[in-house]
Structure formats: structure tokens, C-alpha cells
Amino acid sequence: MVDRQRVVIVGGGFAGLYAGRKLEKLLPASTAELVIVSPTDHLTYSPLLPDVTASVLEPRHVAVSLRQALPRHRLVVGHVTSVDVEAKTITITRTERGQAEETGPESQVMSYDRLLLAPGSVTRRFPIPGVAESARGVKTITEAAFVRDHLVNQLDAADSLPDDPRFDAERAERMTVVAVGAGYTGTEIVAQTQRWLKRVADRWSKIDVDDVKWLLIDVAPAVLPELGPRLGQYALSAMKARGIDVRLGVSVASVEGNVINLTDGAAVPSRTLIWNAGIIANPLMATLGLPLERGRLVVDTQLRVTDDVWAVGDAAAVPDLAKEKPADGPQPVTPPTAQHAQRQGTRVGENIAASFGVGQAKDYVHKDLGLVADLGGTTAVAKPLGIELTGLPAKIVARGYHLYALPSMANRVRVLTDWALHALLPPQAVALNQTRPEDALITTAQNTEIYPKAEDKPKVG
């Protein structure tokens, strides 16, 4: 009997999960062995991580089990750190928490017949002194839960300081939060988390609610540029009305101890730096020796890299056929959004199935349906199908979309229940302290340092 061919999906995010679902639907079990390699055993519904930092949602409720969602796939928990497209093998590295340093990570080599690269993205960082040691991202559940607990811990520490002018400087440091990035994710995190912290701060005996300071900075000239000037201005006005200090055209110059130095010359004493300065493709892409566009793997209109390799999601430069090609430039590529990742996953699942003779491969074409941004309370902005909405109507659209897009009915019920309880009951302010500070650094939480450095290799194709 001829062995089944093996299809390997790298990445358990939106693109990987939706591709796997389509493959399970189209390919008989006798046709192909399906394998998915993911750093975790779940998909993180990242658009709702701001709700986790704001103590609205329980962290596990935004985690969708891959084993339940993809029952026919063999799940291998680990990171793919290298791909040999000639030998058709991948190297999977697994590092367990608490593993002895001298032992090092465990690795295994796996062969494939067809490979889908969907490892997603990591937080964009810059070689700014002190940032790697101080900044906290909010791209993973680990980071979101840590930020939530860290903020509560800072209020605990500030409240416990003696009533002595000598401790005023430390109290101010602990009650000041600096956030970098006024895009979609950064704005949601700041708006929602600041509102939550203000609502609970009066539970501490020595803290004045007005002493909790938030500073949001971005080198860009506008807030939420993805949604256009009117909605961006609405969000900016809403945040300023809450007391958030928003400074545009500014970034971090360095971090020295508990002082964050800005490029406009200001020095901000703070013990909390939240970093949301955009994303870049997973470092794996740079190690493949294949053509890249701004770090993303170049694919054709059918999401193919080579005859037996496909790529989708944040790590792939997918031609955006829904946009007109400029006369003097290349075809635009799709933005790295969950909406595109989901639909690319479905399309690439169909195209991989077509390589087995099931159906026909098709181009990826999808017109963006718009973005939503939940700013906490009844404040939100949304642009569904080009229609600009603000306030409660935008809030309803935002939450309705997330419930629709969550790829698990069980998670939808849990999230909806959390929202209802949050609306009816006082907000929680409990630090579980289950994540160590060193585990929540961007390099650790997102495992950005485990990949080999890009080398000068001959390009394939």
C-alpha cells in the first residue's frame, strides 16, 4: 500500500487553523496525513487581547483549542526554526520552561510532501537602548495577562509607600504608564486598560485616581490611521477626554533605569513601558533563502511559493487583487490582519487540496470588510463596508464581529458571558501573578531569538 502523503502546516494562528479546517473537509483521511506545528496548543484570538489586559475577559476564553478545532490533525507543539526546501524537511525546536540551560532545546526533523508556512508575525522592535530589557508587548496571552497583573502590582506598591515626600518620585513612577504605538492594537489596549485602571484605582487607600497617568506616543501624525482621519480624530478626542496624554510624531530615544527618554527631549519617570509599535513577519521567513518583500515571503496569486510550498497570513506578501495595480508600481499586498489571514487560510486549503486533484486552485481575492476598534465603555469606532460609525453603534458592530469571527462556539459563549458579567458587576482588580517578569519580555514570550540568523544563501526560485 502506498503511504499517505504528509501535509504540514506551520503555525496555529488564523491562517493555519482555517487552512486545516478546509483540508479536513476536502481531503479524505486516506489521501493525506495532516500535521500542524504550533508554539502553543491553541489559537490566540488576538483582537480580544485588549479585553484581557483590561480585565474584561478571562485569558483562556480567547484561546481556541487546536486539538478540538482540528481533530484529524496531529498537533506538534514547538517552533519550526528551519526549512530545507530541497530536502523537503523542517526542523522543529521545543524549549520547555525550566529546562536546564546546558541541555538546550530539543529538536526533531520532519519530512513533508506539501508545506504551508503560516507562522504569523512578531512585535516590531528597534535597536533602542533599554527597550529590549524594559518593554512589554501584548501579542500573546502571556504578555496580556502579565500587563494586567503588573499594573495592579504597581498600584499595590504605590499605595504601600510611606506618606513621605522622599517617596513621591517612586510613587509617580509606579503610577505612570507609557505606551508606544497608536495603531489599531495599541490604541485599543491603551483606551480599554486606562479606563479599567481609573475605575478601580479608588479601591486603594492612598491613591488619588487622577494620579494614574497614561502617555501614548507614536511617530505617526495620527491615531488609528487605518480607519481614516475622522474616526482617528474621534478616538483621539475620546482618549484626551479621559486624561490620556497623546503625543504624535514622538518615539522612545532610550530607557535608562526607570526613566523613559523621548525623542522630543522629554524624560518620563515610569516603571511600565507597553510596546505596540507594529508587527513584522516571523523571523523564520528570513532564514529560508527565498524572495522576501519587506520581510514577508513572496507568493503568487494562488498563495504558492514553490511547487509544494505555500504561504499565507502575516508572514506572506500576498498580492491584493481587490486593489488596482498602480501604473508605476507593483501590485499592492494585503495588510497583515486577522480578516485576511482567515480568508487566505480557507483559500490555501482549497488550493492545497487541488494539488491532490480535489477541486481547482484559485486566486486569492478579498475586499477588506473594514476595521473595528473598541475603546472601552460605549466608546468605539468602526468602518464596516466603508460606513463610518462611532459610539454605541460602533461598539455593537465591534463585538458582533468578534463573536462571528471567533472560530469556536464554546469560546463565543464564554466571551459573551464575560462581557455580560463585566457589564453587570463591578470590574475586577486582582493580580494572579502567575507569569514571571522574565517570561513576559517580548523576546521570551514571542520566542524571537530561537531562529538562526539569516545567512547569505542562494535564493530558491
N, C-alpha and C positions, 0 to 999 in steps of 0.2 A: 504494500500500500504506500502511495506517495504521501510524504509528510505534508501537513498543512503549512502554508507559508505564514510567516510571522509579520504582523503589522505592529510597529512600536510607536506609541505616542509619547513625546517628551513634553511634559507639562500638564498639570491637572487644573489649570485655570479655565476661564470661559471657553476659549478656543478648543482646548484639549477635551474638555468634558462634552461639548456639543458635537465634536467630531466623533468621539467614541459612541455617543448615543446613536448617531446616524449610521455608523458602521455596524453596530449591533442590530439595527433594524434592517439593514440591506444585505448583510453578508451572512449566509448560513454558517453555523458553527463548524461544519465540516470543511468550509472553504479556507478559513484563516484563524490562526491563533492571535488573539488581541491582547496586547500588553500596554499598560500605561505606567510611565515612570514619573513620579511627582515627589517634591521635597516633603510634602505632607500627605496625610490620608484624606484630605478634604480640599474642596474648592472654597476659597475665601470670597464671599460676596463683598468685594472691596468698596463698592459705592456706599455701603452702610457702615463702614468703619467709623465715620464721624459720630454716628449714633452710639457706638461703643465707647469712644473717648468721652462722650457727654453723658455716660451712664444711663442711656435710654434703653439700649439693647444689651442682653447678655452675650458675651463673646461667642459662645458655642452656637448661638442661634443664627449667626451669619456664616457658619461653617457647614457646607453641604458634603456629606459623606460620599467619597468616590466609590467605595465598595457597594453602597446601596444604589447609587445612580448608574453605575456601570457593572452590573452583576456578571457579565460574560468576560470582563477584562481581568487579567492578572495584574494586580497592583504591586509595583515595586517602589518602596519608599526610599528615595535617595535623589541625588543630583547627578545629572548627566554632565560630566566635566570634559568629555572629548568625544568627537565623532570621526570615524575613519570612513569616508565615503567610498574609497576604493575597496577596502576590505568588507564594507557594509557591517560595521560593528560600532557599538557605543560603549563608553566606559562609564559605569555608574559608581559614584562615590557616596558612601554613607558615613556620617560622623555622628556618633551618639553623644548626648550630653553626659559629661562626667567621664568620657573616655580618656584613658591615660595618654598624656602627650607623646610619650615615647612609642606608644602603639601606633598612633596615627590613624587616619581614616581607613575604612575598609573599602575595597574596590572590587568590582566584577565587570567582566566584559560580556556583552550580549550581542548576538548577531541579529540582523533584521533582513527582511525581504523588501519591506516598504517602511519608510520612516516619515513621521510627521513631527516637525520641530515647532513647538508652541510653548517655549519656556517663559514667555511673558517679558516683564521689564523689572527694573530695579530703580530705586530712587536716584535721581541725578545729584551728584556731589561735585564739588570743585576743590582744587588744592588750596583751600583757605586755612591758614594756621589755626589750629584748635578746634575746627569743626568736626573732624572725624572722632575726636575724643569727647565731644560735648553734645552733638546734635542727636535728636531722636526723630526718626521717621514715623509715619503712620500708614505703612503699606501692608503690614501683616497684623494678624490678631495679637501676636506677642507685643508688638510695638504699641498698638492701640490700647491694650489693657494696661501696659506699663505707664503710658502717659496719663491715663485716668488715675491710677493709683499714685503716681508721682505727684500730681497736682494736689491730691488730698493730703499726701505726706508733707508737702510744703506748707500747707495751711496749718497742719498739726505742729510743725516745727516753729513756724512764726508765732503761733498762739502760745507756745510754751516758753518763749523768750522772756526774761525778766523785764519789768517796766523800768527800764534804764536807758537813757539816751545813747549809751555806748552800744546798744544792740539795735538801734534804729536802722543802721545801714544793712545789717543782716536781715532784719525783718523785711525791708524793702526789696532786697534781692530775692527772697523766697516768695514774695507776693507779686513779682513781675514776670510775665511770660512774653518771650519774643518768638514770633512765628515768621518763617520765611516762605514766601510763595502765596500769591493772591490769585492763583488759578482756581479751577473748579474744586479740586480736593482741598487745597489749603484754605480757601475761603469758607467752605463748609465746616471744616474742623474748628477753625477759629470762632466762627459765628456761633456754632452749637455749643462748643465746650465753654466759651466765655459766658454764655447765657446760663448754662448749668452752674458754673462755679460761682457766679454772682448770686444765684438763687439759694445756694447752700452756705455761703460764706458767713451769714449771720448766726450760724449754729455754733461758731467758735466764740469764746467769751471775750477775747481781747482783740478781735479783728474787726475793723471797720470795712464794710462791704466796698466802699469807694476806694479803699487802699489796694484792692486787687487790680493790677494794671496789666493791660494787654497791648502789645505793639505788633502790628502786622506790616511787613515790609516786602517790597518786590521791585526788581529793576524795571519791570514793565510800567508803562504810563497809565494803565487802567486795571481795575479789578474785573475779574471774570471776562477777559477779552473774548472768550469763546462764545459768549452769549450776546455780544454787541454792546454798543455804548449806553443805550437806555437802561437795559437790565443791569449792566455793570454799575451805572450811577445809582440805581435804586439800592443795590446791595451795599455799595459804599456808604450811602446816606444812612441805611439801616444800621450798619456797624458803628458808624460815628455816633449815631444817636444813643447807642448802648455804652458809649465811652471807650470804644476801641480806637486806639491811635493808629491810623493807617498812613504809612509813608511810602510813596511811589517814587520810582527812579533811584532807589536806595537798596544796598545789599550789605552783607556782612564782610568786613575787611579782615577781622581776626577775632579770636576768642582767647582772652588771657585770664585764666582763673575763672572768677565769677563776673567778669566784665566782657560784654559783647560790644566790640568796636564796629561802628558802621562806616560806610564809605562816604557819608556826608560829614564825618568828623565827630559824630555823637558817640559817647561811651555810655552804654546802658548796663547798670548792675543787674544781673539776673542769674538765677540758677536753673532756668528752663529755656532751652532752645529747641523749638519744633521745626523740623526741616521738611518742606514740601516744594522744593524748587524744581518741579518737573520730574520726568522719568526718562530713562534710556533703555535700550534693548538689553536683555540679559547678556552678561559677559561671555556666555558660550558662543554667541554669534561671531565674536571677533577671533575665535580660535579655529574656525573651520577652514580658512583659506578660500572662502567663497566670496563672490562680489557682495559688497555692502553699500547701502545708501544711508548715510548718517547713522551708522551702526546697526541698521536693520537689514536683514538678509533680503537680497533682491529675488523676487519671484515673478513669474509671468501672470497673465490674466486669469489662468486656471490654478494659481497658487502653487505652481510647481517650481522646484529649484533644479533638479536633475530628473532623470527618468524614474527614479524610485525614491526621491526625496521631495517633500512638500513643506511649506512653512506658512504659518498664519499668526494673527494676533499682533501684540505689541512689538514682537521681535522680527516682524516681516514687513518689508516695504511693498505693500500690496497696491497695485495700480487702482486708482479711484475712477472707475469708468463712468460713475454718475456725474463726474465733473468734466467740463470741457477742457480739452488739451490746449494750452496756450500756443499761439503760433510760433513763439520764440523760445519755447522751453519744453521740458519733459512733461509727461503725464503726471498730475498730482498723485500722491499716495494717500491712502486712508489714514485718518488720525488714529492714535492708539487709544480707542475707547472700548468699554465692555460691549457696547452695542455692536460694533464691527466685529469684535472677537467672537461673539456668539454666532453671528451670521456667517462669518468666514469658516468657523468650525463646522457648521452644518454643510456648507458648500464643499469644503475639502473632504468631508466624509463621503459625500456623493462622488467626488472625483476619484478618491482612492478606490471606492467600490467599483467605479467604472474601469479601473485598471485591471480588475478581475473579470471584466465582461458583464458587470451588473450595471445597467444604465449607461449614460453617456456623460463624459466630462463637459462641464460648462464654465463660462467665465463667471467671475465674482462681480456682481453689480448690486449695489445697495445705496440708496439715497438716505443720508443721515436723517433720522426722525427728530433730531433736536436733543438738547440737554436740559437737565433739571438741577437745581441747587437748593437744598433745604438749609435754611439759615436759622432754624430753631423757632419754637413757638408757632405762630401762624405766619411767620415771615419766610418767603421762598420766592424764587424766580424760576421760570420755565419758558421754554420756547419749543413746544411741540408743533411739528409741521410748519414752522415759521411763525406761529402765533405767539406773541409776547404776552406772558402772564406774570402777575405779581401777587403777593399776599396769599390769602386763603385758597383761591382757585389754583394758584401755582403749587401750593402745599398739597392739595388733593391730587393733582396730576403727578407730582413727585412721588408721593407714597404709593399711588396706584401703579405707577410704572415699576417701582421696585418690587411690589408684590407680584406683578405679572412676570418680571424678569428673573426672580428667584427661581432657580431650577429644581425646586423641591417643595411639594405641598406641605410636608411636615415643617420645613423651615418657614414657610409663609404663615402657617398657623402660629408658630412660636413668635415670629416677629410682630404679627398683628396683635397678639396678646400682650407683648411687651409694650407696644405703643399705647394700647388701651389702658394698661396699668399705669403707665407713666402719665397719662392724661388725668387719671382719677386720683392717684396717690401722690404724696409729696416725693420730690426727687431724692434718689439715694446718694449718699456720700460716704461710701465705705471703701477703704483700701484693703484689698485682699493680700497684696504684697506677695504674689505667687511668682513674679518674674524678677530675676536678678537684674540689676542695672547693666551689667556687662552683657547679658543675653539680649538686651533690647537696643544695643547700638546697631546702627544701620548695617555695618559690615558683618555683624554676627547674626542679626535677625533675618537679613536677606541673603546671607552667605555669599557676599560679593567677592571674597578673597580666595575662594576654593578653586577657581578656574585657572588653568595655566595662562601665563601672559601670552598675548598674541605674538606670533613669530612670523618672520618673513617666509611665507610659503607660496609655492606656485598656486595660482588661482585655478579652481576646477571649473570647467565650462567656459 
